[in-house]
Amino acid sequence: MADRVSASITIGGTLPASQLPAFAEAIANEGLSTEWDGEPFALGDLPEGEPLALMAHEVAWGRFEGLEAFCIAHGLFFARWSGAYACQWGAERTVFTGSGEPQSYAAGEH
């Protein structure tokens, strides 16, 4: 069983309309919402002209592996925060700038 923590991700960039269904599916597969304990994400929740902020509790390993892979493959930048898991790992912020490899940094719990 995976260790689980709260995590959030902010995604930005430009995605062709033809990729929106796959993007929404990647988000749905992670069980994300635009609010803590909110309703599941729907395409109508996409903000216009600003980054998309998503979040969830009980995230396996504090990562959104499928969604992050989608973002990397399509050059969408993201910043993910994940909480610490006692005696296993500390809170971290992972940043992908749209190219290269994501970089991880130690972060605060709040």
N, CA, C and O atoms as a GROMACS GRO file, in nm:
protein
  440
    1MET      N    1   0.084  -0.118   0.000
    1MET     CA    2   0.000   0.000   0.000
    1MET      C    3   0.088   0.124   0.000
    1MET      O    4   0.189   0.129   0.071
    2ALA      N    5   0.052   0.222  -0.079
    2ALA     CA    6   0.130   0.345  -0.094
    2ALA      C    7   0.110   0.438   0.026
    2ALA      O    8   0.001   0.446   0.083
    3ASP      N    9   0.218   0.508   0.061
    3ASP     CA   10   0.207   0.615   0.160
    3ASP      C   11   0.136   0.732   0.092
    3ASP      O   12   0.163   0.762  -0.024
    4ARG      N   13   0.045   0.797   0.165
    4ARG     CA   14  -0.038   0.901   0.104
    4ARG      C   15  -0.031   1.031   0.183
    4ARG      O   16  -0.029   1.030   0.306
    5VAL      N   17  -0.027   1.142   0.109
    5VAL     CA   18  -0.022   1.276   0.168
    5VAL      C   19  -0.108   1.371   0.084
    5VAL      O   20  -0.154   1.334  -0.024
    6SER      N   21  -0.130   1.490   0.134
    6SER     CA   22  -0.197   1.594   0.056
    6SER      C   23  -0.098   1.651  -0.044
    6SER      O   24   0.022   1.658  -0.018
    7ALA      N   25  -0.149   1.692  -0.160
    7ALA     CA   26  -0.064   1.748  -0.265
    7ALA      C   27  -0.147   1.841  -0.352
    7ALA      O   28  -0.268   1.827  -0.364
    8SER      N   29  -0.077   1.936  -0.414
    8SER     CA   30  -0.143   2.027  -0.508
    8SER      C   31  -0.050   2.050  -0.626
    8SER      O   32   0.071   2.030  -0.616
    9ILE      N   33  -0.108   2.091  -0.737
    9ILE     CA   34  -0.030   2.118  -0.858
    9ILE      C   35  -0.092   2.236  -0.930
    9ILE      O   36  -0.214   2.247  -0.940
   10THR      N   37  -0.007   2.324  -0.981
   10THR     CA   38  -0.050   2.435  -1.064
   10THR      C   39   0.011   2.414  -1.202
   10THR      O   40   0.132   2.393  -1.214
   11ILE      N   41  -0.073   2.418  -1.304
   11ILE     CA   42  -0.032   2.387  -1.441
   11ILE      C   43  -0.060   2.507  -1.530
   11ILE      O   44  -0.165   2.570  -1.519
   12GLY      N   45   0.034   2.537  -1.618
   12GLY     CA   46   0.015   2.646  -1.712
   12GLY      C   47   0.072   2.612  -1.847
   12GLY      O   48   0.139   2.510  -1.864
   13GLY      N   49   0.047   2.698  -1.942
   13GLY     CA   50   0.097   2.677  -2.077
   13GLY      C   51  -0.018   2.670  -2.175
   13GLY      O   52  -0.133   2.696  -2.139
   14THR      N   53   0.012   2.635  -2.298
   14THR     CA   54  -0.087   2.628  -2.404
   14THR      C   55  -0.098   2.485  -2.453
   14THR      O   56   0.003   2.419  -2.479
   15LEU      N   57  -0.220   2.439  -2.465
   15LEU     CA   58  -0.248   2.303  -2.511
   15LEU      C   59  -0.349   2.310  -2.624
   15LEU      O   60  -0.450   2.378  -2.612
   16PRO      N   61  -0.323   2.241  -2.736
   16PRO     CA   62  -0.421   2.241  -2.845
   16PRO      C   63  -0.555   2.185  -2.798
   16PRO      O   64  -0.559   2.094  -2.715
   17ALA      N   65  -0.663   2.239  -2.850
   17ALA     CA   66  -0.797   2.194  -2.812
   17ALA      C   67  -0.815   2.044  -2.833
   17ALA      O   68  -0.889   1.980  -2.760
   18SER      N   69  -0.747   1.989  -2.932
   18SER     CA   70  -0.759   1.845  -2.959
   18SER      C   71  -0.704   1.759  -2.845
   18SER      O   72  -0.738   1.641  -2.834
   19GLN      N   73  -0.619   1.818  -2.760
   19GLN     CA   74  -0.560   1.744  -2.648
   19GLN      C   75  -0.638   1.761  -2.517
   19GLN      O   76  -0.606   1.696  -2.417
   20LEU      N   77  -0.739   1.848  -2.517
   20LEU     CA   78  -0.814   1.873  -2.393
   20LEU      C   79  -0.881   1.748  -2.336
   20LEU      O   80  -0.876   1.730  -2.214
   21PRO      N   81  -0.944   1.662  -2.416
   21PRO     CA   82  -1.002   1.541  -2.357
   21PRO      C   83  -0.899   1.453  -2.287
   21PRO      O   84  -0.926   1.399  -2.180
   22ALA      N   85  -0.781   1.436  -2.346
   22ALA     CA   86  -0.675   1.355  -2.284
   22ALA      C   87  -0.625   1.423  -2.157
   22ALA      O   88  -0.594   1.356  -2.058
   23PHE      N   89  -0.616   1.555  -2.158
   23PHE     CA   90  -0.574   1.631  -2.039
   23PHE      C   91  -0.675   1.612  -1.927
   23PHE      O   92  -0.638   1.585  -1.813
   24ALA      N   93  -0.803   1.625  -1.959
   24ALA     CA   94  -0.909   1.606  -1.859
   24ALA      C   95  -0.906   1.464  -1.804
   24ALA      O   96  -0.928   1.444  -1.685
   25GLU      N   97  -0.881   1.366  -1.889
   25GLU     CA   98  -0.873   1.227  -1.844
   25GLU      C   99  -0.755   1.207  -1.749
   25GLU      O  100  -0.768   1.137  -1.648
   26ALA      N  101  -0.641   1.269  -1.780
   26ALA     CA  102  -0.524   1.259  -1.692
   26ALA      C  103  -0.555   1.320  -1.554
   26ALA      O  104  -0.512   1.266  -1.452
   27ILE      N  105  -0.627   1.430  -1.553
   27ILE     CA  106  -0.666   1.493  -1.427
   27ILE      C  107  -0.764   1.405  -1.351
   27ILE      O  108  -0.750   1.385  -1.231
   28ALA      N  109  -0.864   1.352  -1.422
   28ALA     CA  110  -0.964   1.265  -1.359
   28ALA      C  111  -0.899   1.140  -1.299
   28ALA      O  112  -0.938   1.095  -1.191
   29ASN      N  113  -0.801   1.084  -1.369
   29ASN     CA  114  -0.732   0.965  -1.319
   29ASN      C  115  -0.660   0.990  -1.187
   29ASN      O  116  -0.635   0.896  -1.111
   30GLU      N  117  -0.627   1.115  -1.160
   30GLU     CA  118  -0.560   1.151  -1.035
   30GLU      C  119  -0.659   1.188  -0.924
   30GLU      O  120  -0.620   1.205  -0.809
   31GLY      N  121  -0.788   1.201  -0.959
   31GLY     CA  122  -0.889   1.236  -0.860
   31GLY      C  123  -0.877   1.379  -0.809
   31GLY      O  124  -0.900   1.404  -0.691
   32LEU      N  125  -0.842   1.472  -0.897
   32LEU     CA  126  -0.816   1.610  -0.856
   32LEU      C  127  -0.939   1.699  -0.862
   32LEU      O  128  -1.036   1.671  -0.933
   33SER      N  129  -0.930   1.807  -0.787
   33SER     CA  130  -1.037   1.906  -0.779
   33SER      C  131  -0.973   2.045  -0.779
   33SER      O  132  -0.854   2.058  -0.754
   34THR      N  133  -1.052   2.147  -0.808
   34THR     CA  134  -1.001   2.285  -0.801
   34THR      C  135  -1.010   2.342  -0.660
   34THR      O  136  -0.968   2.455  -0.636
   35GLU      N  137  -1.064   2.264  -0.566
   35GLU     CA  138  -1.073   2.304  -0.425
   35GLU      C  139  -1.043   2.181  -0.339
   35GLU      O  140  -1.070   2.068  -0.380
   36TRP      N  141  -0.987   2.204  -0.220
   36TRP     CA  142  -0.966   2.093  -0.127
   36TRP      C  143  -1.102   2.033  -0.094
   36TRP      O  144  -1.195   2.105  -0.057
   37ASP      N  145  -1.114   1.904  -0.106
   37ASP     CA  146  -1.239   1.830  -0.079
   37ASP      C  147  -1.354   1.874  -0.169
   37ASP      O  148  -1.471   1.858  -0.134
   38GLY      N  149  -1.320   1.930  -0.287
   38GLY     CA  150  -1.422   1.978  -0.379
   38GLY      C  151  -1.469   1.871  -0.476
   38GLY      O  152  -1.428   1.755  -0.468
   39GLU      N  153  -1.554   1.912  -0.566
   39GLU     CA  154  -1.606   1.823  -0.670
   39GLU      C  155  -1.494   1.787  -0.768
   39GLU      O  156  -1.400   1.864  -0.785
   40PRO      N  157  -1.503   1.671  -0.831
   40PRO     CA  158  -1.401   1.633  -0.930
   40PRO      C  159  -1.391   1.736  -1.042
   40PRO      O  160  -1.490   1.799  -1.079
   41PHE      N  161  -1.270   1.752  -1.094
   41PHE     CA  162  -1.244   1.846  -1.203
   41PHE      C  163  -1.330   1.814  -1.325
   41PHE      O  164  -1.352   1.698  -1.358
   42ALA      N  165  -1.377   1.919  -1.392
   42ALA     CA  166  -1.448   1.908  -1.520
   42ALA      C  167  -1.387   2.013  -1.613
   42ALA      O  168  -1.337   2.115  -1.566
   43LEU      N  169  -1.390   1.990  -1.743
   43LEU     CA  170  -1.331   2.085  -1.837
   43LEU      C  171  -1.382   2.227  -1.820
   43LEU      O  172  -1.310   2.323  -1.848
   44GLY      N  173  -1.506   2.242  -1.776
   44GLY     CA  174  -1.561   2.376  -1.751
   44GLY      C  175  -1.490   2.451  -1.639
   44GLY      O  176  -1.509   2.571  -1.623
   45ASP      N  177  -1.408   2.379  -1.562
   45ASP     CA  178  -1.333   2.442  -1.453
   45ASP      C  179  -1.204   2.509  -1.500
   45ASP      O  180  -1.137   2.575  -1.421
   46LEU      N  181  -1.168   2.492  -1.628
   46LEU     CA  182  -1.045   2.553  -1.679
   46LEU      C  183  -1.055   2.705  -1.671
   46LEU      O  184  -1.149   2.764  -1.725
   47PRO      N  185  -0.960   2.769  -1.604
   47PRO     CA  186  -0.962   2.915  -1.599
   47PRO      C  187  -0.913   2.971  -1.733
   47PRO      O  188  -0.834   2.907  -1.802
   48GLU      N  189  -0.959   3.086  -1.768
   48GLU     CA  190  -0.918   3.148  -1.893
   48GLU      C  191  -0.803   3.245  -1.866
   48GLU      O  192  -0.817   3.338  -1.787
   49GLY      N  193  -0.691   3.222  -1.933
   49GLY     CA  194  -0.579   3.315  -1.924
   49GLY      C  195  -0.497   3.306  -1.796
   49GLY      O  196  -0.418   3.396  -1.769
   50GLU      N  197  -0.515   3.202  -1.718
   50GLU     CA  198  -0.434   3.186  -1.597
   50GLU      C  199  -0.411   3.037  -1.570
   50GLU      O  200  -0.482   2.952  -1.624
   51PRO      N  201  -0.311   3.005  -1.487
   51PRO     CA  202  -0.281   2.864  -1.459
   51PRO      C  203  -0.396   2.793  -1.389
   51PRO      O  204  -0.480   2.856  -1.323
   52LEU      N  205  -0.398   2.663  -1.405
   52LEU     CA  206  -0.497   2.576  -1.342
   52LEU      C  207  -0.440   2.522  -1.212
   52LEU      O  208  -0.334   2.460  -1.212
   53ALA      N  209  -0.508   2.545  -1.101
   53ALA     CA  210  -0.466   2.494  -0.970
   53ALA      C  211  -0.556   2.377  -0.931
   53ALA      O  212  -0.678   2.388  -0.931
   54LEU      N  213  -0.492   2.264  -0.899
   54LEU     CA  214  -0.564   2.141  -0.862
   54LEU      C  215  -0.507   2.085  -0.733
   54LEU      O  216  -0.392   2.111  -0.699
   55MET      N  217  -0.589   2.008  -0.660
   55MET     CA  218  -0.543   1.955  -0.532
   55MET      C  219  -0.620   1.831  -0.492
   55MET      O  220  -0.729   1.803  -0.543
   56ALA      N  221  -0.561   1.757  -0.398
   56ALA     CA  222  -0.625   1.637  -0.344
   56ALA      C  223  -0.555   1.596  -0.215
   56ALA      O  224  -0.439   1.627  -0.193
   57HIS      N  225  -0.629   1.526  -0.133
   57HIS     CA  226  -0.573   1.461  -0.015
   57HIS      C  227  -0.550   1.314  -0.051
   57HIS      O  228  -0.603   1.265  -0.151
   58GLU      N  229  -0.473   1.246   0.029
   58GLU     CA  230  -0.452   1.101   0.011
   58GLU      C  231  -0.393   1.068  -0.126
   58GLU      O  232  -0.440   0.977  -0.195
   59VAL      N  233  -0.289   1.142  -0.165
   59VAL     CA  234  -0.222   1.121  -0.293
   59VAL      C  235  -0.106   1.024  -0.273
   59VAL      O  236  -0.018   1.048  -0.191
   60ALA      N  237  -0.107   0.915  -0.348
   60ALA     CA  238  -0.002   0.814  -0.335
   60ALA      C  239   0.135   0.876  -0.362
   60ALA      O  240   0.159   0.934  -0.468
   61TRP      N  241   0.224   0.862  -0.263
   61TRP     CA  242   0.362   0.913  -0.269
   61TRP      C  243   0.370   1.064  -0.290
   61TRP      O  244   0.478   1.117  -0.311
   62GLY      N  245   0.256   1.134  -0.284
   62GLY     CA  246   0.256   1.278  -0.302
   62GLY      C  247   0.285   1.323  -0.444
   62GLY      O  248   0.325   1.438  -0.466
   63ARG      N  249   0.265   1.234  -0.541
   63ARG     CA  250   0.296   1.267  -0.681
   63ARG      C  251   0.175   1.237  -0.769
   63ARG      O  252   0.094   1.148  -0.740
   64PHE      N  253   0.164   1.312  -0.877
   64PHE     CA  254   0.061   1.291  -0.978
   64PHE      C  255   0.132   1.238  -1.103
   64PHE      O  256   0.143   1.309  -1.203
   65GLU      N  257   0.178   1.114  -1.098
   65GLU     CA  258   0.268   1.062  -1.201
   65GLU      C  259   0.210   1.069  -1.342
   65GLU      O  260   0.279   1.114  -1.433
   66GLY      N  261   0.087   1.026  -1.361
   66GLY     CA  262   0.029   1.029  -1.495
   66GLY      C  263   0.011   1.170  -1.548
   66GLY      O  264   0.044   1.198  -1.663
   67LEU      N  265  -0.041   1.258  -1.465
   67LEU     CA  266  -0.063   1.397  -1.506
   67LEU      C  267   0.070   1.468  -1.530
   67LEU      O  268   0.083   1.542  -1.628
   68GLU      N  269   0.167   1.446  -1.444
   68GLU     CA  270   0.297   1.509  -1.463
   68GLU      C  271   0.362   1.460  -1.592
   68GLU      O  272   0.422   1.540  -1.664
   69ALA      N  273   0.350   1.332  -1.622
   69ALA     CA  274   0.404   1.279  -1.748
   69ALA      C  275   0.335   1.343  -1.868
   69ALA      O  276   0.400   1.375  -1.967
   70PHE      N  277   0.203   1.363  -1.860
   70PHE     CA  278   0.129   1.430  -1.967
   70PHE      C  279   0.183   1.571  -1.986
   70PHE      O  280   0.208   1.614  -2.098
   71CYS      N  281   0.200   1.643  -1.876
   71CYS     CA  282   0.249   1.782  -1.884
   71CYS      C  283   0.388   1.787  -1.947
   71CYS      O  284   0.415   1.872  -2.032
   72ILE      N  285   0.476   1.698  -1.906
   72ILE     CA  286   0.611   1.695  -1.962
   72ILE      C  287   0.606   1.665  -2.111
   72ILE      O  288   0.674   1.731  -2.190
   73ALA      N  289   0.527   1.568  -2.150
   73ALA     CA  290   0.516   1.530  -2.292
   73ALA      C  291   0.463   1.644  -2.379
   73ALA      O  292   0.495   1.652  -2.497
   74HIS      N  293   0.381   1.732  -2.319
   74HIS     CA  294   0.319   1.840  -2.396
   74HIS      C  295   0.379   1.978  -2.364
   74HIS      O  296   0.326   2.080  -2.409
   75GLY      N  297   0.487   1.982  -2.289
   75GLY     CA  298   0.554   2.108  -2.259
   75GLY      C  299   0.475   2.204  -2.173
   75GLY      O  300   0.494   2.325  -2.182
   76LEU      N  301   0.385   2.151  -2.089
   76LEU     CA  302   0.308   2.235  -1.997
   76LEU      C  303   0.388   2.251  -1.867
   76LEU      O  304   0.429   2.152  -1.807
   77PHE      N  305   0.410   2.375  -1.825
   77PHE     CA  306   0.485   2.391  -1.702
   77PHE      C  307   0.397   2.357  -1.582
   77PHE      O  308   0.275   2.370  -1.588
   78PHE      N  309   0.460   2.312  -1.474
   78PHE     CA  310   0.385   2.285  -1.351
   78PHE      C  311   0.473   2.304  -1.228
   78PHE      O  312   0.595   2.296  -1.234
   79ALA      N  313   0.406   2.330  -1.118
   79ALA     CA  314   0.470   2.334  -0.987
   79ALA      C  315   0.382   2.250  -0.894
   79ALA      O  316   0.264   2.280  -0.876
   80ARG      N  317   0.442   2.145  -0.836
   80ARG     CA  318   0.368   2.057  -0.745
   80ARG      C  319   0.424   2.072  -0.605
   80ARG      O  320   0.545   2.074  -0.585
   81TRP      N  321   0.334   2.082  -0.508
   81TRP     CA  322   0.371   2.077  -0.367
   81TRP      C  323   0.313   1.948  -0.311
   81TRP      O  324   0.199   1.912  -0.340
   82SER      N  325   0.392   1.878  -0.231
   82SER     CA  326   0.340   1.761  -0.162
   82SER      C  327   0.387   1.765  -0.017
   82SER      O  328   0.500   1.805   0.012
   83GLY      N  329   0.299   1.722   0.070
   83GLY     CA  330   0.326   1.723   0.212
   83GLY      C  331   0.424   1.616   0.254
   83GLY      O  332   0.455   1.524   0.178
   84ALA      N  333   0.473   1.628   0.375
   84ALA     CA  334   0.568   1.532   0.431
   84ALA      C  335   0.494   1.408   0.480
   84ALA      O  336   0.376   1.412   0.514
   85TYR      N  337   0.568   1.297   0.482
   85TYR     CA  338   0.518   1.172   0.539
   85TYR      C  339   0.612   1.135   0.652
   85TYR      O  340   0.731   1.112   0.628
   86ALA      N  341   0.561   1.130   0.773
   86ALA     CA  342   0.642   1.112   0.893
   86ALA      C  343   0.747   1.002   0.878
   86ALA      O  344   0.716   0.889   0.841
   87CYS      N  345   0.870   1.037   0.908
   87CYS     CA  346   0.986   0.945   0.909
   87CYS      C  347   1.018   0.887   0.771
   87CYS      O  348   1.101   0.796   0.762
   88GLN      N  349   0.956   0.935   0.663
   88GLN     CA  350   0.984   0.882   0.530
   88GLN      C  351   1.042   0.988   0.436
   88GLN      O  352   1.147   0.968   0.376
   89TRP      N  353   0.972   1.103   0.424
   89TRP     CA  354   1.020   1.212   0.340
   89TRP      C  355   0.961   1.342   0.388
   89TRP      O  356   0.857   1.345   0.454
   90GLY      N  357   1.027   1.452   0.352
   90GLY     CA  358   0.980   1.585   0.388
   90GLY      C  359   0.894   1.643   0.278
   90GLY      O  360   0.886   1.589   0.168
   91ALA      N  361   0.829   1.754   0.310
   91ALA     CA  362   0.749   1.824   0.209
   91ALA      C  363   0.841   1.869   0.096
   91ALA      O  364   0.957   1.901   0.119
   92GLU      N  365   0.787   1.870  -0.026
   92GLU     CA  366   0.870   1.913  -0.138
   92GLU      C  367   0.790   1.992  -0.239
   92GLU      O  368   0.667   1.983  -0.246
   93ARG      N  369   0.862   2.069  -0.318
   93ARG     CA  370   0.806   2.142  -0.432
   93ARG      C  371   0.882   2.091  -0.554
   93ARG      O  372   1.005   2.092  -0.555
   94THR      N  373   0.810   2.046  -0.655
   94THR     CA  374   0.870   2.002  -0.780
   94THR      C  375   0.825   2.096  -0.890
   94THR      O  376   0.706   2.125  -0.903
   95VAL      N  377   0.921   2.145  -0.968
   95VAL     CA  378   0.893   2.245  -1.071
   95VAL      C  379   0.941   2.194  -1.206
   95VAL      O  380   1.053   2.145  -1.220
   96PHE      N  381   0.854   2.205  -1.306
   96PHE     CA  382   0.889   2.176  -1.445
   96PHE      C  383   0.864   2.303  -1.523
   96PHE      O  384   0.754   2.357  -1.522
   97THR      N  385   0.967   2.352  -1.593
   97THR     CA  386   0.957   2.481  -1.662
   97THR      C  387   0.907   2.471  -1.805
   97THR      O  388   0.899   2.572  -1.875
   98GLY      N  389   0.874   2.350  -1.850
   98GLY     CA  390   0.826   2.331  -1.986
   98GLY      C  391   0.927   2.260  -2.073
   98GLY      O  392   0.895   2.216  -2.184
   99SER      N  393   1.051   2.248  -2.024
   99SER     CA  394   1.154   2.173  -2.095
   99SER      C  395   1.255   2.122  -1.993
   99SER      O  396   1.258   2.169  -1.879
  100GLY      N  397   1.337   2.029  -2.034
  100GLY     CA  398   1.435   1.971  -1.942
  100GLY      C  399   1.368   1.874  -1.847
  100GLY      O  400   1.264   1.815  -1.878
  101GLU      N  401   1.428   1.857  -1.731
  101GLU     CA  402   1.377   1.765  -1.630
  101GLU      C  403   1.314   1.843  -1.515
  101GLU      O  404   1.359   1.954  -1.484
  102PRO      N  405   1.211   1.788  -1.452
  102PRO     CA  406   1.156   1.852  -1.332
  102PRO      C  407   1.262   1.859  -1.222
  102PRO      O  408   1.345   1.769  -1.208
  103GLN      N  409   1.259   1.966  -1.146
  103GLN     CA  410   1.353   1.986  -1.034
  103GLN      C  411   1.275   1.987  -0.904
  103GLN      O  412   1.169   2.048  -0.895
  104SER      N  413   1.326   1.918  -0.802
  104SER     CA  414   1.259   1.909  -0.672
  104SER      C  415   1.339   1.985  -0.567
  104SER      O  416   1.462   1.987  -0.569
  105TYR      N  417   1.265   2.048  -0.475
  105TYR     CA  418   1.323   2.128  -0.370
  105TYR      C  419   1.252   2.098  -0.238
  105TYR      O  420   1.132   2.067  -0.236
  106ALA      N  421   1.326   2.106  -0.128
  106ALA     CA  422   1.263   2.093   0.003
  106ALA      C  423   1.168   2.210   0.021
  106ALA      O  424   1.197   2.321  -0.023
  107ALA      N  425   1.055   2.185   0.086
  107ALA     CA  426   0.953   2.288   0.105
  107ALA      C  427   0.900   2.282   0.248
  107ALA      O  428   0.923   2.186   0.320
  108GLY      N  429   0.829   2.387   0.286
  108GLY     CA  430   0.763   2.388   0.415
  108GLY      C  431   0.633   2.311   0.409
  108GLY      O  432   0.579   2.284   0.302
  109GLU      N  433   0.584   2.277   0.524
  109GLU     CA  434   0.460   2.201   0.533
  109GLU      C  435   0.338   2.288   0.506
  109GLU      O  436   0.230   2.234   0.480
  110HIS      N  437   0.350   2.417   0.513
  110HIS     CA  438   0.234   2.507   0.492
  110HIS      C  439   0.258   2.603   0.380
  110HIS      O  440   0.171   2.685   0.350
   0.00000   0.00000   0.00000
